[in-house]
Amino acid sequence: MNVWVADAIAKINADAHRSADTHLFKLPLPRLEGVDIYLKDESTHPTGSLKHRLARSLFLYALCNGKITEGKTVVEASSGSTAVSEAYFARMIGVPFIAVVPKSTARSKIRQIEFYGGQTRFVDTAPQMHDASVALAAEIDGHFMDQFTYAERATDWRGNNNIAESVYTQMEREPHPIPVHLVMSAGTGGTSATLGRYIRYKGYDTDLTVVDPENSVFFDSYQTGDRSLTANTSSRIEGIGRPKVEHSFQPEVIDHMIQVPDAASIATMLWLEKLIGRKAGPSTGTNLWGALIRAQEMQQQDRRGSIVTLLCDSGERYLDTHYNPDWVRDRIGDCHEFATDLEAEFG
């Protein structure tokens, strides 16, 4: 093996070996008697989000497939979090990194990409990211990482400390160790693919629900079976939802999908802050809204058990957007009705 590639792989594996697992904590929701909801806090990764796992897997996959070599510039299409994590690993192994991001990406994410030595190129909307990344990589003889294609195959879904294995290991001593539901949003679709495959591989009696925001075609594609669907708009819940059905989206391993109103995502995100005293990102609001729907269904069925979903990243990244009341009013609208419902149902 090429000495530089071997050294790069060793650096990434050493970083993983130094890293502790992320915490799984139980939400204090006494009104949900008999139903326990857990959040796996992916914001505690070194780069602050769930995408840290994906970026590590993508770099290892590209290195082992001979796509990244010494001095090769890595290019990625991203709404921000994946680019932050990839910039971290690019700096670790000493290669240049350029992120192609929409102009709407939170400024804090741009600053983090630059902090890790990455550069950014802006496009007007999310649908333009892919083609712009392909063109840029060709122009500079770089490697387009293409998370939306390779996310579902870069991670070993059978185990090897993936997020699914981690969840089930951490749940072993809980009152209901095998979750009735796992709830996850889709950006690339890679995490939901890992979860769904692992559930089947292990034979667990767990349903996988994927939640989708507005301005995303994943939900409609799941309902109709049409993978050719596209949209001309971008998701307003940064990091999830896509204007086309990405290759990594694997509907066959999903049991149910729920389309979540964007205002409900914001209301749930703000409600969660009151509950745990911490800010989470808007996609966490989407995840938790779906988990609460599943919890209500379980109560109506007089069924006991656990539900696990993900806290994908910190809300500190969204202070100028999703935590800014003026931005929310202008871009998403009134969230009051959903906030009232949450308080009435769950306190």
PyMOL commands that set and color helices and strands:
alter all, ss='L'
color gray80, all
select helices_A, chain A and resi 3-18+42-44+51-64+81-93+107-115+126-140+147-154+163-170+190-202+218-224+251-253+262-276+282-300+315-318+325-331+336-346
alter helices_A, ss='H'
color red, helices_A
select strands_A, chain A and resi 24-26+35-41+74-77+97-102+119-123+143-144+181-185+207-212+256-259+305-311
alter strands_A, ss='S'
color yellow, strands_A
deselect
rebuild
show_as cartoon
